[in-house]
Amino acid sequence: MSTVLVAVTGWEPDAWARQLTKQLPGHTILQTDIEGAFPGSVNTLGGVDYLLAWKPKPELLERLSGLKVIFSLGAGVDHILGVDKLPDAPVARIVDPDLTARMSEYVAWQALHHLRLGPAYAQLQAGRQWEELRQPAASEVTAGLLGLGVLGQDAAAVLRRIGFRTIGWSRTQKQIESMECFHGGEGLDDFLSRTDILVALLPLTPATENILDAGLIAKLRKNGPLGGPVLINAGRGGSQVDSDIADALCEGTLAGASLDVFSQEPLPADSRIWDAPNLVITPHVAAVSSPRALSVQIAEQIKAFEAGQPLKNLVDRERGY
Amino acid sequence: MSTVLVAVTGWEPDAWARQLTKQLPGHTILQTDIEGAFPGSVNTLGGVDYLLAWKPKPELLERLSGLKVIFSLGAGVDHILGVDKLPDAPVARIVDPDLTARMSEYVAWQALHHLRLGPAYAQLQAGRQWEELRQPAASEVTAGLLGLGVLGQDAAAVLRRIGFRTIGWSRTQKQIESMECFHGGEGLDDFLSRTDILVALLPLTPATENILDAGLIAKLRKNGPLGGPVLINAGRGGSQVDSDIADALCEGTLAGASLDVFSQEPLPADSRIWDAPNLVITPHVAAVSSPRALSVQIAEQIKAFEAGQPLKNLVDRERGY
């Protein structure tokens, strides 16, 4: 039987190993400690067939000489493609209904929070003030999905059911039912100029690094029903310029924002963005993979692969996602 | 041509009158002032055919001797049925897609806010703390709709699309697709014992007065994935015992609550409920009727009625909704 290594940095590995032992009886399950270091004999590593990885250590990777498949334990794969000495095995991304649903929960929650003036009402409540504020209906507000992968498309569908208008942008052209789509560099400005709530669900690649900056924010629709545009980033912190977003919130160029990711994580306690107005900060929890839900799916992929079937959701290393 | 009276207490009447003048050319449109008093000659009132009412004054109602239809300018009708000297004309309730959508926005927003630990993350953010909390998926959480009218059914459908499990309770038996329904006094305890997030969308009647009290809260599911039950009331303040809810939040019997309505409104600044933990207070804005959206619909009803067609959404005065 084959050997599986769970290599997770900063993430409790026991739950993963426990679930995989249950799902893959007879397979050998190895695991790193929570720092990502391997406690066993390094000689064992040459016999590893499958790697389940979250921010794996390079010194570990270079020893995996017999590796057949790398499974990323998150929707993004920049934490894997970015490391040195990545073995030349196919990388499969997680596309899990549980993870997708959790991301859509987060996007719907934050879009509604800004639509329904959550930050302003919280302030009124703190001052024991009973005061009705003007709030548009979702049907007057356009949510623009920047990134139309599995996550972006599902979030758009949920937002539409709630009543929002939706439009989308992707690098290459896509046709999606009930949704106007823009693409490429030439489509981006049109897309932004019609967007009231920008929902960024982009992979981190050289093309998307720092894309959410002052220049992009300035192109969002200004005279919309929310009194200004709102930015929600639940993709990658490397796509955003934290200080530009803080400035835009302070100056009122952005009416609000929700950030689940940051260029540096954990967000340092002395970052000035903590205090920006109308900003909701969450600690990279928009779509936390549950070991129980994901291990079932990875185990199925491993069994299918061993039965000679093709791998699903493979990553294009060149493209970066 | 006929005469329409807009009688609204505590609500700016001009927007209504302006919209109706546009929608019903040739009709005479009369209006009260914002205090609900009629500034014109009271003799005119005998000629009023249609009343559009929000908390109308009894002294006005008794003069409407020629009244043909009363339209309630909100989803609830207790503000009309409760007044003395109500003329013996049919009462029609507002069932407006805009109003329904706004209520579902509010319910989805608050259900997500508690699911995703909004109050706890806001506290962490205020303290500049980066800390991941355990949050269940919506698919692990059961939202129980107390009240299955148009609003309750639409809110349930939106919650299901987001991923929540939904169950419902109504006074009389209902069959609703994809949703287990309970009914009557005998079904209530079973319903409550399976509910993690209780969404109250009940009309205010003698049977629902003070129904949301300590006794009912004690019957909600205790060992659910949110660490305790959550209460969302977007129906009527008269259905709830404010002090019981404040106690339950302070003692932890309730893990959270969102209240849009209160037994006394505006909620007095010295009410102790303002400070209860994990509570979101909004000032009766869950589903604010927009004069523009609603006047179109009422004008259509008036034209249809004058063309001999039956009235829609009539209220049963005996039943109270």
Chai-1 contact restraints between the chains, C-beta under 6 A:
chainA,res_idxA,chainB,res_idxB,connection_type,confidence,min_distance_angstrom,max_distance_angstrom,comment,restraint_id
A,D98,B,A137,contact,1.0,0.0,6.0,A-B,restraint_1
A,A101,B,G163,contact,1.0,0.0,6.0,A-B,restraint_2
A,R102,B,A137,contact,1.0,0.0,6.0,A-B,restraint_3
A,E105,B,A138,contact,1.0,0.0,6.0,A-B,restraint_4
A,A108,B,I162,contact,1.0,0.0,6.0,A-B,restraint_5
A,W109,B,L112,contact,1.0,0.0,6.0,A-B,restraint_6
A,W109,B,R116,contact,1.0,0.0,6.0,A-B,restraint_7
A,L112,B,W109,contact,1.0,0.0,6.0,A-B,restraint_8
A,R116,B,W109,contact,1.0,0.0,6.0,A-B,restraint_9
A,Y121,B,T282,contact,1.0,0.0,6.0,A-B,restraint_10
A,Q125,B,I281,contact,1.0,0.0,6.0,A-B,restraint_11
A,R128,B,A269,contact,1.0,0.0,6.0,A-B,restraint_12
A,R128,B,W274,contact,1.0,0.0,6.0,A-B,restraint_13
A,W130,B,P266,contact,1.0,0.0,6.0,A-B,restraint_14
A,W130,B,L267,contact,1.0,0.0,6.0,A-B,restraint_15
A,W130,B,P283,contact,1.0,0.0,6.0,A-B,restraint_16
A,E132,B,P283,contact,1.0,0.0,6.0,A-B,restraint_17
A,E132,B,V285,contact,1.0,0.0,6.0,A-B,restraint_18
A,A137,B,R102,contact,1.0,0.0,6.0,A-B,restraint_19
A,A138,B,E105,contact,1.0,0.0,6.0,A-B,restraint_20
A,R161,B,R161,contact,1.0,0.0,6.0,A-B,restraint_21
A,I162,B,A108,contact,1.0,0.0,6.0,A-B,restraint_22
A,G163,B,A101,contact,1.0,0.0,6.0,A-B,restraint_23
A,P266,B,W130,contact,1.0,0.0,6.0,A-B,restraint_24
A,L267,B,W130,contact,1.0,0.0,6.0,A-B,restraint_25
A,A269,B,R128,contact,1.0,0.0,6.0,A-B,restraint_26
A,W274,B,R128,contact,1.0,0.0,6.0,A-B,restraint_27
A,I281,B,Q125,contact,1.0,0.0,6.0,A-B,restraint_28
A,T282,B,Y121,contact,1.0,0.0,6.0,A-B,restraint_29
A,P283,B,W130,contact,1.0,0.0,6.0,A-B,restraint_30
A,P283,B,E132,contact,1.0,0.0,6.0,A-B,restraint_31
A,V285,B,E132,contact,1.0,0.0,6.0,A-B,restraint_32
